[in-house]
Amino acid sequence: MRGPSSSHTAASVRIGKMVRQILNSKPVKMIVEFDINGSLATTHSTQGSDFGLAAGLIGWDITHHGIQDSLTEARKQGIDILFKTGDLNDPHPNTYNISITGEKGNKFFIQAVSVGGGSVEINRINELKVSLKGDSYETILFFNNRKKPELIAKIEVVKKILPEFEDISYDMQSDSGLISVKTLHKPDRKITTNIKQRTKAIYVCQIDPVMPVLYRKDIKVPFSGPKEMFKYNKTGKIDLYNLALLYESQRGKISEKEVFDSMKDLVVQLKRSVTEGLSGTAYQNRILGPQAIKMEQADYDKKLIPLGITNKVICYTIAMMDQKSSMGLIVAAPTAGSCGALPGAILGTAEDMGLKDSEITKAFLAAGLIGVFIAGESTFAAEECGCQAECGSASGMAAAGLVQLMNGTADQALAAASIALQNTMGMICDPVARRVEVPCMGKNVMAAVNALSSANMALAGVDFVIPLDEVIQAMDKAGRMLPYELCCTGLGGLSITPTSKKIENKLNK
């Protein structure tokens, strides 16, 4: 992706793409309202929610070069976009309340949520409840219908015409109804027309997936958390990267080779991003200029404490953050705000040790499985649980990846993740000038160095005491106890210091 935040930028692009497909015509006006007590009210213009939404609405991808100019492009295309705030009492801090109008006069109210790490859900269209996560082809039929038996009968008609569906759901309100059909392949126009005619739907739209892995109703994975993984690997002979291969191949119904090759492609991009960050980056609308080049060009013998691998890890972590802040192409690992720690730790260590790409790929696969466990019990969204959900998660993932890099066992990798997460619990999110730069860069460095020490502690056999699953659960509870001012709203911590406000005013001008 490109952009400062995965939960703001990448997610909003995906929401914009889905909104356009629901509208099913060229948009001419969009009003987006954010709850004043959420994160987006104060950060949508500084963390890319505004231009991300516009980019998705005009059909741009999250990797589009110049994505930050999408609002200007939308205006050129005749789309009027307005952002507002209000006291909406939204249950989630990353809620988009979107009123959209098309050139044919069709109008919709759409409520969508960014749940962290670029994942999204549309949960309401007009007054009707839905659950559209962008991970399947969706055919949505709208009806003027007050009787439940009639709607149920229409569902049976759909099942006969489209027997290879993955899931069918419906909702009814006072004078309207909706049927949503998930499929693994997009139904052709003849089938859609047939369904519309036979069900007498007043409106039909089709939504293509925006997520890389599709939903399947019959997904079976070998384990879903650390406890189940330990039972599966009771002999302890399977290392974490092989367990990750197994998990992802079963979840995506693809071969282990395809999983490995996909991760290898990401490693190539991660290395390229670090290289570009090290070469010096330029972007006007940011707090920090290039920082990694200062580390790389420093006189290690005279100016810096001789920390060996650690200094390289710090340099690579900062390089990735430089790349992100200059709108360069990055991998959100696990998020854009925490994109430096994991690659910085693993790539910096691997290069210093002269390890091959195959070993690096294994390390990232192992790290990814820790991310699966965190996502299952908590969140990657700082808006929900503070920076512990982002840099903390990245540190735990990196620690496990480093153990894999050293050919440690799966048990040691989970121990390292546990230690790293324990060390970062309660970390707040307080971006200076409401931008993902300061103290985000420093927190990424801290997360990477914490991963190094946690990995070595686990490899040495230091007692981690609390099992990983319990740590993740405790982390989630602690994060949700944080006041919303300390969860990426720009309303607490460093965000409200006089210097932060001075920088914010200067950038706003």
C-alpha positions as CSV (number, residue, x, y, z in Angstrom):
1,M,0.0,0.0,0.0
2,R,0.8,3.7,0.1
3,G,-0.1,6.1,2.8
4,P,0.4,6.8,6.4
5,S,-2.1,4.4,7.9
6,S,-3.6,1.1,6.9
7,S,-6.7,1.5,9.1
8,H,-7.2,5.0,7.6
9,T,-5.8,5.0,4.1
10,A,-5.9,1.4,2.9
11,A,-9.2,0.7,4.5
12,S,-10.8,3.8,3.1
13,V,-9.7,2.9,-0.4
14,R,-11.4,-0.4,-0.1
15,I,-14.6,1.2,1.4
16,G,-14.6,3.7,-1.5
17,K,-14.4,0.9,-4.1
18,M,-17.3,-1.0,-2.5
19,V,-19.4,2.1,-2.2
20,R,-19.0,2.9,-5.9
21,Q,-20.2,-0.6,-6.8
22,I,-23.2,-0.4,-4.5
23,L,-24.1,2.9,-6.2
24,N,-23.7,1.2,-9.6
25,S,-23.4,4.5,-11.5
26,K,-21.0,7.4,-11.6
27,P,-21.0,9.2,-8.2
28,V,-21.7,13.0,-8.3
29,K,-21.9,13.7,-4.5
30,M,-20.7,12.1,-1.4
31,I,-21.1,13.4,2.2
32,V,-19.0,11.6,4.8
33,E,-19.8,12.1,8.5
34,F,-17.6,11.1,11.4
35,D,-18.4,10.8,15.1
36,I,-16.8,13.5,17.1
37,N,-15.9,10.9,19.8
38,G,-14.1,8.6,17.3
39,S,-10.7,8.7,15.8
40,L,-11.6,9.8,12.2
41,A,-13.1,13.1,13.2
42,T,-9.7,14.4,14.2
43,T,-7.4,12.4,11.9
44,H,-9.2,11.8,8.6
45,S,-7.4,14.6,6.9
46,T,-3.9,13.9,8.3
47,Q,-3.9,10.1,8.0
48,G,-5.3,9.6,4.6
49,S,-9.0,8.7,5.2
50,D,-10.1,11.5,2.9
51,F,-7.9,10.9,-0.1
52,G,-8.1,7.1,0.4
53,L,-11.9,7.2,0.2
54,A,-11.8,9.4,-2.9
55,A,-9.2,7.1,-4.5
56,G,-11.5,4.1,-4.1
57,L,-14.5,6.0,-5.3
58,I,-12.7,6.8,-8.6
59,G,-11.4,3.3,-9.0
60,W,-7.7,3.7,-7.9
61,D,-5.9,1.0,-6.1
62,I,-4.1,1.3,-2.7
63,T,-0.8,1.1,-4.5
64,H,-1.6,3.9,-7.0
65,H,1.2,6.3,-7.5
66,G,0.0,9.8,-6.6
67,I,-2.9,8.4,-4.5
68,Q,-2.7,11.6,-2.3
69,D,-4.0,13.6,-5.2
70,S,-7.2,11.6,-5.5
71,L,-9.4,14.4,-4.0
72,T,-8.3,16.7,-6.8
73,E,-8.9,14.0,-9.4
74,A,-12.4,13.4,-8.0
75,R,-13.2,17.0,-8.3
76,K,-12.0,17.0,-11.9
77,Q,-14.4,14.1,-12.6
78,G,-17.3,16.1,-11.2
79,I,-17.6,14.4,-7.8
80,D,-18.4,16.7,-4.9
81,I,-17.0,15.3,-1.7
82,L,-17.8,16.8,1.8
83,F,-16.5,15.7,5.2
84,K,-18.4,16.5,8.3
85,T,-18.4,15.6,12.0
86,G,-21.2,15.2,14.5
87,D,-22.3,13.5,17.7
88,L,-23.4,10.2,16.2
89,N,-22.8,7.8,19.0
90,D,-21.1,5.3,16.7
91,P,-20.0,2.1,18.5
92,H,-16.7,1.9,16.6
93,P,-14.1,4.7,16.5
94,N,-13.4,4.1,12.8
95,T,-16.9,4.5,11.4
96,Y,-17.7,6.0,8.0
97,N,-21.3,7.3,7.6
98,I,-21.6,7.9,3.9
99,S,-24.4,9.5,1.9
100,I,-23.8,8.9,-1.8
101,T,-25.7,10.2,-4.9
102,G,-25.2,8.9,-8.4
103,E,-25.7,10.7,-11.8
104,K,-28.9,8.7,-12.3
105,G,-30.3,10.2,-9.1
106,N,-30.0,7.0,-7.1
107,K,-29.0,7.6,-3.4
108,F,-27.8,5.4,-0.6
109,F,-26.7,5.7,3.0
110,I,-23.9,3.4,3.7
111,Q,-22.2,2.8,7.1
112,A,-18.8,1.2,7.0
113,V,-16.1,0.4,9.6
114,S,-12.3,0.1,9.4
115,V,-11.5,-2.7,11.8
116,G,-7.7,-2.4,11.6
117,G,-4.8,-3.4,9.3
118,G,-6.8,-2.5,6.2
119,S,-9.7,-4.8,6.9
120,V,-13.2,-3.4,6.5
121,E,-16.9,-4.1,6.9
122,I,-20.0,-2.4,5.5
123,N,-22.7,-3.1,8.1
124,R,-25.5,-1.0,6.8
125,I,-27.1,0.0,3.5
126,N,-29.9,2.5,4.1
127,E,-31.8,1.1,7.1
128,L,-30.9,-2.5,6.3
129,K,-28.2,-4.5,8.1
130,V,-25.5,-6.3,6.0
131,S,-22.1,-7.7,6.6
132,L,-19.9,-7.0,3.5
133,K,-16.2,-7.5,4.3
134,G,-14.9,-7.3,0.7
135,D,-13.7,-10.9,0.8
136,S,-16.2,-12.4,-1.7
137,Y,-18.3,-11.5,-4.8
138,E,-21.6,-10.1,-3.4
139,T,-24.9,-9.8,-5.3
140,I,-27.3,-7.7,-3.4
141,L,-31.0,-7.5,-4.2
142,F,-33.3,-4.8,-2.8
143,F,-37.1,-5.2,-2.4
144,N,-40.2,-3.2,-1.5
145,N,-41.5,-6.0,0.8
146,R,-43.1,-6.1,4.2
147,K,-43.7,-9.8,4.5
148,K,-41.0,-12.2,5.7
149,P,-42.5,-15.4,4.0
150,E,-42.3,-13.6,0.6
151,L,-38.6,-12.7,1.1
152,I,-37.8,-16.3,2.2
153,A,-39.5,-17.5,-1.0
154,K,-37.3,-15.2,-3.0
155,I,-34.2,-16.6,-1.3
156,E,-35.3,-20.1,-2.5
157,V,-35.6,-18.7,-6.1
158,V,-32.0,-17.3,-5.8
159,K,-30.7,-20.7,-4.5
160,K,-32.1,-22.5,-7.6
161,I,-30.7,-20.0,-10.1
162,L,-27.3,-19.7,-8.3
163,P,-26.7,-23.1,-6.5
164,E,-23.0,-22.5,-6.0
165,F,-23.4,-19.8,-3.5
166,E,-21.2,-19.5,-0.4
167,D,-23.7,-17.8,1.9
168,I,-27.0,-16.0,1.7
169,S,-28.3,-13.5,4.3
170,Y,-31.2,-11.1,4.4
171,D,-32.7,-8.3,6.4
172,M,-36.1,-6.6,6.6
173,Q,-37.3,-3.3,7.9
174,S,-40.5,-1.4,7.8
175,D,-41.1,-1.3,4.0
176,S,-38.0,-2.7,2.5
177,G,-35.9,-5.9,2.4
178,L,-32.5,-7.0,1.2
179,I,-30.9,-10.3,0.1
180,S,-27.1,-10.6,0.0
181,V,-25.5,-13.5,-1.8
182,K,-21.8,-14.4,-1.5
183,T,-20.1,-16.3,-4.3
184,L,-16.5,-17.3,-5.1
185,H,-17.0,-16.2,-8.8
186,K,-18.9,-13.3,-10.2
187,P,-22.3,-14.3,-11.7
188,D,-22.6,-13.3,-15.4
189,R,-25.1,-10.6,-16.5
190,K,-27.6,-13.2,-17.8
191,I,-27.8,-14.9,-14.4
192,T,-28.1,-11.6,-12.6
193,T,-30.9,-10.4,-14.9
194,N,-32.7,-13.7,-14.5
195,I,-32.5,-13.4,-10.7
196,K,-33.8,-9.8,-10.8
197,Q,-36.7,-10.7,-13.0
198,R,-37.8,-13.8,-11.1
199,T,-37.5,-12.2,-7.7
200,K,-38.9,-8.9,-8.8
201,A,-36.1,-7.0,-7.1
202,I,-36.3,-3.2,-7.5
203,Y,-32.5,-2.8,-7.6
204,V,-29.5,-5.1,-7.9
205,C,-25.8,-4.4,-7.5
206,Q,-22.7,-6.6,-7.6
207,I,-19.6,-6.0,-5.5
208,D,-16.2,-7.4,-6.4
209,P,-13.9,-8.4,-3.6
210,V,-11.3,-5.9,-2.4
211,M,-9.4,-8.3,-0.1
212,P,-6.7,-10.7,-1.3
213,V,-8.1,-13.9,0.3
214,L,-11.7,-14.9,-0.4
215,Y,-14.3,-16.0,2.2
216,R,-15.2,-19.7,2.1
217,K,-18.0,-21.2,4.2
218,D,-16.2,-24.5,4.5
219,I,-12.8,-23.2,5.7
220,K,-11.1,-25.6,8.0
221,V,-7.8,-24.7,9.6
222,P,-5.6,-27.0,11.7
223,F,-5.7,-24.6,14.7
224,S,-6.9,-21.1,15.5
225,G,-4.8,-20.1,18.5
226,P,-1.6,-20.9,20.5
227,K,-3.2,-23.6,22.6
228,E,-4.6,-25.5,19.7
229,M,-1.3,-25.1,17.9
230,F,0.5,-26.7,20.8
231,K,-1.9,-29.6,20.7
232,Y,-1.4,-30.0,17.0
233,N,2.4,-29.8,17.4
234,K,2.5,-31.9,20.6
235,T,5.9,-33.5,19.6
236,G,7.3,-30.0,19.1
237,K,9.1,-31.1,16.0
238,I,7.3,-28.8,13.5
239,D,8.8,-25.3,13.4
240,L,6.6,-22.2,13.3
241,Y,7.2,-21.4,9.6
242,N,5.9,-24.9,8.6
243,L,2.9,-24.5,10.8
244,A,2.3,-21.1,9.1
245,L,2.5,-22.7,5.7
246,L,0.0,-25.4,6.8
247,Y,-2.4,-22.8,8.2
248,E,-2.4,-20.5,5.2
249,S,-2.6,-23.3,2.6
250,Q,-5.7,-24.7,4.3
251,R,-7.3,-21.3,4.9
252,G,-6.8,-20.2,1.3
253,K,-7.2,-23.6,-0.3
254,I,-3.9,-23.2,-2.1
255,S,-0.6,-25.2,-2.1
256,E,2.1,-24.6,0.5
257,K,4.4,-23.6,-2.4
258,E,1.9,-20.9,-3.4
259,V,1.9,-19.6,0.2
260,F,5.7,-19.6,0.3
261,D,6.0,-17.9,-3.1
262,S,3.5,-15.2,-2.1
263,M,5.5,-14.4,1.0
264,K,8.7,-14.4,-1.0
265,D,7.2,-11.8,-3.3
266,L,6.4,-9.7,-0.2
267,V,10.0,-10.1,1.0
268,V,11.2,-8.7,-2.4
269,Q,9.0,-5.6,-1.9
270,L,10.0,-5.2,1.7
271,K,13.7,-5.2,0.7
272,R,13.0,-2.7,-2.1
273,S,11.1,-0.4,0.3
274,V,14.1,-0.4,2.7
275,T,16.5,0.3,-0.1
276,E,14.4,3.2,-1.3
277,G,14.1,4.5,2.2
278,L,17.9,4.4,2.7
279,S,18.5,6.3,-0.5
280,G,16.7,9.4,0.9
281,T,13.0,10.2,0.5
282,A,11.2,13.5,-0.4
283,Y,7.7,14.5,0.4
284,Q,6.6,18.1,1.3
285,N,3.7,17.4,3.6
286,R,5.4,15.7,6.5
287,I,7.1,16.5,9.8
288,L,10.3,14.7,9.3
289,G,12.8,14.8,6.4
290,P,14.8,11.7,5.6
291,Q,16.2,10.2,8.8
292,A,17.5,6.7,7.9
293,I,20.4,8.2,5.9
294,K,21.6,9.9,9.0
295,M,22.0,6.5,10.7
296,E,23.6,5.0,7.7
297,Q,26.1,7.7,7.2
298,A,27.0,8.2,10.9
299,D,30.5,7.4,11.9
300,Y,29.9,4.2,13.9
301,D,33.4,4.2,15.3
302,K,33.3,7.7,16.8
303,K,29.7,8.9,17.2
304,L,27.5,5.9,17.9
305,I,27.6,3.2,20.6
306,P,28.8,0.1,18.9
307,L,25.7,-2.1,19.0
308,G,26.4,-4.2,15.9
309,I,23.3,-5.8,14.5
310,T,21.1,-3.5,16.6
311,N,22.3,-0.4,14.8
312,K,21.5,-2.0,11.4
313,V,18.1,-2.9,12.7
314,I,17.5,0.6,13.8
315,C,18.6,2.0,10.5
316,Y,16.4,-0.4,8.5
317,T,13.4,0.3,10.7
318,I,13.7,4.1,10.2
319,A,14.2,3.5,6.4
320,M,10.8,1.8,6.2
321,M,9.2,4.6,8.2
322,D,10.8,7.2,5.8
323,Q,9.4,5.3,2.9
324,K,5.9,5.3,4.4
325,S,6.0,9.0,5.3
326,S,7.0,9.9,1.7
327,M,4.0,8.0,0.2
328,G,6.4,5.3,-1.1
329,L,5.2,1.7,-1.6
330,I,5.3,-0.4,1.6
331,V,3.9,-3.6,3.1
332,A,1.6,-3.0,6.1
333,A,3.2,-5.5,8.5
334,P,1.0,-5.7,10.4
335,T,-0.1,-2.0,9.8
336,A,1.3,1.0,8.0
337,G,1.8,2.8,11.3
338,S,4.0,-0.1,12.5
339,C,5.4,-1.1,9.2
340,G,9.1,-0.5,10.2
341,A,9.6,-2.8,13.2
342,L,9.0,-6.2,11.7
343,P,11.0,-5.8,8.4
344,G,13.6,-3.7,10.2
345,A,14.3,-6.4,12.7
346,I,14.3,-9.4,10.4
347,L,16.0,-7.8,7.3
348,G,18.6,-6.0,9.3
349,T,19.5,-9.1,11.3
350,A,19.4,-11.4,8.2
351,E,21.7,-9.1,6.2
352,D,24.2,-8.8,9.0
353,M,24.3,-12.5,9.3
354,G,24.4,-13.1,5.5
355,L,21.3,-15.2,5.4
356,K,19.5,-16.2,2.2
357,D,16.0,-15.0,1.0
358,S,14.6,-18.5,1.7
359,E,15.5,-18.1,5.4
360,I,14.1,-14.6,5.5
361,T,10.8,-15.8,3.9
362,K,10.5,-18.5,6.6
363,A,11.0,-15.9,9.3
364,F,8.2,-13.7,7.9
365,L,5.9,-16.6,7.6
366,A,6.5,-17.4,11.3
367,A,5.9,-13.8,12.2
368,G,2.7,-13.8,10.2
369,L,1.3,-16.7,12.2
370,I,1.7,-14.7,15.4
371,G,-0.3,-12.0,13.7
372,V,-3.1,-14.5,13.0
373,F,-3.2,-15.3,16.7
374,I,-3.3,-11.6,17.7
375,A,-6.0,-10.9,15.1
376,G,-8.1,-13.8,16.5
377,E,-8.2,-12.4,20.0
378,S,-7.6,-8.7,19.7
379,T,-7.1,-6.0,17.0
380,F,-4.4,-4.3,15.0
381,A,-6.2,-0.9,15.3
382,A,-4.6,1.7,17.5
383,E,-8.0,3.4,17.5
384,E,-9.4,0.6,19.6
385,C,-6.4,-0.5,21.7
386,G,-3.6,2.1,21.4
387,C,-0.2,1.6,19.9
388,Q,0.2,-1.7,21.7
389,A,-2.1,-3.1,19.0
390,E,0.2,-1.8,16.2
391,C,3.9,-1.5,17.3
392,G,3.3,-3.9,20.2
393,S,1.9,-6.5,17.8
394,A,4.7,-5.9,15.3
395,S,7.2,-6.5,18.1
396,G,5.7,-9.8,19.1
397,M,5.6,-10.9,15.4
398,A,9.2,-9.8,14.8
399,A,10.4,-11.6,17.9
400,A,8.9,-14.9,16.7
401,G,10.3,-14.3,13.2
402,L,13.8,-13.7,14.7
403,V,13.6,-17.0,16.6
404,Q,12.7,-18.7,13.3
405,L,15.6,-16.9,11.6
406,M,17.9,-18.6,14.2
407,N,16.3,-22.0,13.6
408,G,14.6,-22.0,17.0
409,T,11.6,-24.1,17.8
410,A,7.9,-23.1,17.6
411,D,7.8,-23.1,21.4
412,Q,10.7,-20.7,21.6
413,A,9.1,-18.5,18.9
414,L,5.9,-18.2,20.9
415,A,7.8,-17.6,24.1
416,A,9.6,-14.7,22.3
417,A,6.3,-13.2,21.1
418,S,4.9,-13.5,24.7
419,I,7.9,-11.6,26.2
420,A,7.7,-8.9,23.5
421,L,4.0,-8.3,24.0
422,Q,4.4,-8.2,27.7
423,N,7.0,-5.5,27.3
424,T,4.8,-3.3,25.2
425,M,1.4,-3.6,26.9
426,G,-0.4,-0.4,27.5
427,M,1.4,1.6,24.8
428,I,-0.6,4.7,23.9
429,C,-1.1,6.2,20.4
430,D,-0.5,9.9,20.5
431,P,0.6,11.1,17.0
432,V,2.3,14.6,16.9
433,A,0.3,16.9,14.6
434,R,-2.1,14.0,14.2
435,R,0.3,12.4,11.7
436,V,1.9,9.0,11.7
437,E,5.5,10.1,12.1
438,V,6.3,11.1,15.6
439,P,6.5,9.3,18.0
440,C,5.7,6.5,15.6
441,M,9.2,6.2,14.2
442,G,10.7,5.9,17.7
443,K,8.1,3.4,18.8
444,N,8.8,1.3,15.7
445,V,12.5,1.3,16.6
446,M,11.7,0.4,20.2
447,A,9.5,-2.4,19.0
448,A,12.3,-3.8,16.7
449,V,14.9,-3.6,19.4
450,N,12.5,-5.2,21.9
451,A,12.0,-8.0,19.4
452,L,15.8,-8.6,19.3
453,S,16.1,-8.9,23.1
454,S,12.9,-10.9,23.4
455,A,14.1,-13.4,20.8
456,N,17.4,-13.9,22.5
457,M,15.8,-14.3,25.9
458,A,13.5,-17.0,24.5
459,L,16.4,-18.8,22.7
460,A,18.4,-18.7,25.9
461,G,15.5,-20.3,27.8
462,V,14.5,-17.3,29.9
463,D,11.1,-18.0,31.5
464,F,8.3,-16.1,29.8
465,V,5.9,-17.0,32.6
466,I,2.6,-16.0,30.9
467,P,1.5,-18.1,27.9
468,L,1.0,-16.2,24.6
469,D,-2.8,-16.7,24.4
470,E,-3.2,-15.2,27.9
471,V,-0.9,-12.3,27.1
472,I,-2.9,-11.4,23.9
473,Q,-6.2,-11.5,25.9
474,A,-4.7,-9.3,28.6
475,M,-3.3,-7.0,26.0
476,D,-6.8,-6.6,24.5
477,K,-8.4,-5.9,27.8
478,A,-5.7,-3.4,28.8
479,G,-6.0,-1.6,25.4
480,R,-9.7,-1.2,25.7
481,M,-9.3,0.4,29.1
482,L,-7.3,3.2,27.5
483,P,-9.3,6.5,27.2
484,Y,-10.1,7.4,23.7
485,E,-7.9,10.5,23.9
486,L,-4.9,8.1,23.9
487,C,-6.1,5.9,21.0
488,C,-5.1,7.8,17.8
489,T,-7.5,10.7,18.2
490,G,-4.8,13.3,18.6
491,L,-6.4,14.5,21.8
492,G,-3.9,13.3,24.4
493,G,-0.2,12.6,25.2
494,L,2.3,14.2,22.8
495,S,-0.5,15.2,20.4
496,I,-1.6,18.1,22.6
497,T,1.9,19.5,23.5
498,P,2.5,23.1,22.4
499,T,5.1,22.0,19.9
500,S,2.8,19.5,18.4
501,K,0.1,22.1,17.9
502,K,2.6,24.5,16.4
503,I,3.7,21.8,13.9
504,E,0.1,21.0,13.1
505,N,-0.8,24.6,12.4
506,K,2.3,25.0,10.2
507,L,1.4,21.9,8.1
508,N,-2.2,22.9,7.9
509,K,-1.2,26.1,6.2
